[in-house]
Amino acid sequence: MTDPGKSPEYDGIVIGAGFAGLYAIVKLRELGFNVLGFEKASDVGGVWYWNRYPGARCDCESYYYSYSFSTELQQKWRWSQRYAEQPEILAYLNHVAEQFNLRRHILFDATVERMVFDERANRWTVTSSRGTATAKFVISAAGCISALQKPDYPGLDAFAGELYYTGAWPHEEVDFSGRRVGIVGTGASGAQAIPIIAKTAKHLTVFQRTPNFVLPARNAPMDPGFDDWVKAHYDEIRTMCLNSPGAVPFEGSKISALDVSPEERAAVYQKAWDRGGLRFFVDTFNDLITNKEANDTAAEFVRSHIRSVVKDPRIAEMLSPRSHPIATKRPPLGDDYYATFNRPNVTLVDIASTPITSFSARAVRTAEASYEIDTLVLATGFDAMTGALLRIDVRGRGGLALKAKWAEGAKTYLGLGVAGFPNLFTVTGPFSPSVVANMPTGVEQHVDWIAGCMNYMRSHGLEFVEADESAEEGWVAHSAEVANATLYPQTSSWYVGANIPGKPRQFSVYLGGFSSYREHCERVAQNGYEGFAFGR
Ligand SMILES: Cc1cc2nc3c(=O)[nH]c(=O)nc-3n(C[C@H](O)[C@H](O)[C@H](O)COP(=O)(O)OP(=O)(O)OC[C@H]3O[C@@H](n4cnc5c(N)ncnc54)[C@H](O)[C@@H]3O)c2cc1C
């Protein structure tokens, strides 16, 4: 293992050892850079290390929710399911770490707490809970959905039963049998966990603040014939990902939901529903996120499905989202989600109208009732997009704190660089396509671009690179303009930080499409890194 005390000088320090951090180490090392990774967890995996809750799995299909950088890796690795479950994705990332001998570059159980840029030396000093190192560059691969959000419910400390967060799940198996379980949160994690927990718990009480549109995943074992086809066509599949707005290997629909008859529309939705997955939004119509009237047709299709599955009309209505357009919150995938609410051992509680008011040793109390609970699961999400980086005390030029710079909202140029913070790169940072595109593809594109920039600097004898303030302002304004042409920003979601008290409301994902974003980044590099300033 690398000891930063022994060799404290690096070309690059990488924060995080998930999909992004691991690939950054591969790439930098390949280019002959001396690299050190800091990882808070005890091992590699990122979200797949932390999110071990029952039912955790990806909602992009595994054959493209995976790395493309190694032909050998993608030809040899066999996914057992359409959407691999957490243990399999973690096994994959462990395999990558072993195959490419990455662990020796990473310091585990090392939380980066502070990093300071020295303007005279053009070096970052990075302080972690396990020691300090310096490097010319810092690559933050700290994740978009990695800063766990612990809700400050009044009196939660009084609860004496077992308490689990889906985003920091224990490594030992949690046994729900014979237990009265409560779960708070019906986002992507809650929707995956609820059907599984309901099968073993004595009773499951679901505390729901906002109902979500849960689409069927239709997970299934990987068809060997399809797997062979994928392996024979991987180059085309990856090229399609690079050229698609969502970094996925599908052609998007070219028709409006309003240009077809109600019967045709229903048939299109039904076909996509039967196929399963987030492809629903790609395969059906091209205006679901830009036109409320079009969006309403998809929302109503899902609501009618809820009514057809859930036997109690009152529960069906409680589960039917009415307050936000479909897809403007991350749509969860879940098989058997709605049918779970027909089970006699499942209770649904609306905590929007009857909020949680207090806890006792074995109960959750709302404004209306008290629910006996032995095990409480909090699927309450993350401080997304900016949380991981802002939990580090980052100091740029003149001691400028990133927290101060982003006090009114994040600002970046291309989601890759921040004015005032030279030689700091952010993988899938705010205002990149990040969480609205298939992330391994986005991660590889960012890391390749960053490594290309570092290489350019080395060959030109350059000591620092920094985003121009005007380029940054322009990119943030352009991103806002693109976002405002969609229905996304209207919805109070984690995309806009609405789940974090006091967080400035801002839609910090670039919605112009992954393919055009990638092309834009390439043009910037070809034009001598337009919008970035360099110094010797
Ligand atoms: C349950 C779940 C399912 C998902 N499914 C999909 C999907 O199907 N498709 C998709 O595209 N995306 C999905 N995502 C989004 C996911 O974030 C990305 O797919 C991907 O894992 C991002 O990889 P990453 O390396 O950028 O970040 P992460 O995997 O989040 O890794 C970041 C790492 O940085 C570490 N870190 C953070 N701060 C510090 C610090 N201060 N010091 C040291 N280490 C630090 C963390 O411990 C973590 O290990 C999912 C996310 C979750 C939570």
PDBQT file of the ligand as one rigid body, heavy atoms in Angstrom, charges set to zero:
ROOT
HETATM    1  C1  LIG A 601     -28.052   2.841  -5.166  1.00  0.00    +0.000 C 
HETATM    2  C2  LIG A 601     -27.542   3.610  -6.337  1.00  0.00    +0.000 A 
HETATM    3  C3  LIG A 601     -27.796   3.145  -7.620  1.00  0.00    +0.000 A 
HETATM    4  C4  LIG A 601     -27.301   3.834  -8.733  1.00  0.00    +0.000 A 
HETATM    5  N1  LIG A 601     -27.586   3.342  -9.974  1.00  0.00    +0.000 NA
HETATM    6  C5  LIG A 601     -27.110   4.004 -11.058  1.00  0.00    +0.000 A 
HETATM    7  C6  LIG A 601     -27.397   3.550 -12.387  1.00  0.00    +0.000 A 
HETATM    8  O1  LIG A 601     -28.075   2.562 -12.606  1.00  0.00    +0.000 OA
HETATM    9  N2  LIG A 601     -26.906   4.266 -13.414  1.00  0.00    +0.000 N 
HETATM   10  C7  LIG A 601     -26.145   5.381 -13.242  1.00  0.00    +0.000 A 
HETATM   11  O2  LIG A 601     -25.702   5.960 -14.219  1.00  0.00    +0.000 OA
HETATM   12  N3  LIG A 601     -25.868   5.815 -11.999  1.00  0.00    +0.000 NA
HETATM   13  C8  LIG A 601     -26.330   5.188 -10.914  1.00  0.00    +0.000 A 
HETATM   14  N4  LIG A 601     -26.043   5.657  -9.657  1.00  0.00    +0.000 N 
HETATM   15  C9  LIG A 601     -25.226   6.875  -9.515  1.00  0.00    +0.000 C 
HETATM   16  C10 LIG A 601     -23.777   6.547  -9.100  1.00  0.00    +0.000 C 
HETATM   17  O3  LIG A 601     -23.383   7.642  -8.344  1.00  0.00    +0.000 OA
HETATM   18  C11 LIG A 601     -22.852   6.367 -10.289  1.00  0.00    +0.000 C 
HETATM   19  O4  LIG A 601     -23.353   5.387 -11.156  1.00  0.00    +0.000 OA
HETATM   20  C12 LIG A 601     -21.422   5.946  -9.969  1.00  0.00    +0.000 C 
HETATM   21  O5  LIG A 601     -21.366   4.986  -8.975  1.00  0.00    +0.000 OA
HETATM   22  C13 LIG A 601     -20.583   7.143  -9.649  1.00  0.00    +0.000 C 
HETATM   23  O6  LIG A 601     -19.267   6.742  -9.401  1.00  0.00    +0.000 OA
HETATM   24  P1  LIG A 601     -18.242   7.776  -8.771  1.00  0.00    +0.000 P 
HETATM   25  O7  LIG A 601     -16.961   7.068  -8.658  1.00  0.00    +0.000 OA
HETATM   26  O8  LIG A 601     -18.300   9.045  -9.516  1.00  0.00    +0.000 OA
HETATM   27  O9  LIG A 601     -18.832   8.122  -7.337  1.00  0.00    +0.000 OA
HETATM   28  P2  LIG A 601     -19.084   7.205  -6.076  1.00  0.00    +0.000 P 
HETATM   29  O10 LIG A 601     -19.383   5.824  -6.477  1.00  0.00    +0.000 OA
HETATM   30  O11 LIG A 601     -20.092   7.919  -5.268  1.00  0.00    +0.000 OA
HETATM   31  O12 LIG A 601     -17.683   7.179  -5.323  1.00  0.00    +0.000 OA
HETATM   32  C14 LIG A 601     -17.212   8.287  -4.616  1.00  0.00    +0.000 C 
HETATM   33  C15 LIG A 601     -16.270   7.804  -3.552  1.00  0.00    +0.000 C 
HETATM   34  O13 LIG A 601     -15.636   8.952  -2.974  1.00  0.00    +0.000 OA
HETATM   35  C16 LIG A 601     -15.473   8.725  -1.603  1.00  0.00    +0.000 C 
HETATM   36  N5  LIG A 601     -15.350  10.016  -0.925  1.00  0.00    +0.000 N 
HETATM   37  C17 LIG A 601     -16.262  11.022  -0.894  1.00  0.00    +0.000 A 
HETATM   38  N6  LIG A 601     -15.795  12.054  -0.164  1.00  0.00    +0.000 NA
HETATM   39  C18 LIG A 601     -14.559  11.686   0.272  1.00  0.00    +0.000 A 
HETATM   40  C19 LIG A 601     -13.577  12.311   1.072  1.00  0.00    +0.000 A 
HETATM   41  N7  LIG A 601     -13.761  13.529   1.590  1.00  0.00    +0.000 N 
HETATM   42  N8  LIG A 601     -12.431  11.646   1.327  1.00  0.00    +0.000 NA
HETATM   43  C20 LIG A 601     -12.212  10.408   0.817  1.00  0.00    +0.000 A 
HETATM   44  N9  LIG A 601     -13.123   9.758   0.054  1.00  0.00    +0.000 NA
HETATM   45  C21 LIG A 601     -14.271  10.398  -0.214  1.00  0.00    +0.000 A 
HETATM   46  C22 LIG A 601     -16.717   7.964  -1.199  1.00  0.00    +0.000 C 
HETATM   47  O14 LIG A 601     -16.514   7.228  -0.013  1.00  0.00    +0.000 OA
HETATM   48  C23 LIG A 601     -16.955   7.080  -2.414  1.00  0.00    +0.000 C 
HETATM   49  O15 LIG A 601     -16.383   5.822  -2.239  1.00  0.00    +0.000 OA
HETATM   50  C24 LIG A 601     -26.536   4.999  -8.542  1.00  0.00    +0.000 A 
HETATM   51  C25 LIG A 601     -26.312   5.489  -7.258  1.00  0.00    +0.000 A 
HETATM   52  C26 LIG A 601     -26.808   4.803  -6.165  1.00  0.00    +0.000 A 
HETATM   53  C27 LIG A 601     -26.555   5.359  -4.790  1.00  0.00    +0.000 C 
ENDROOT
TORSDOF 0
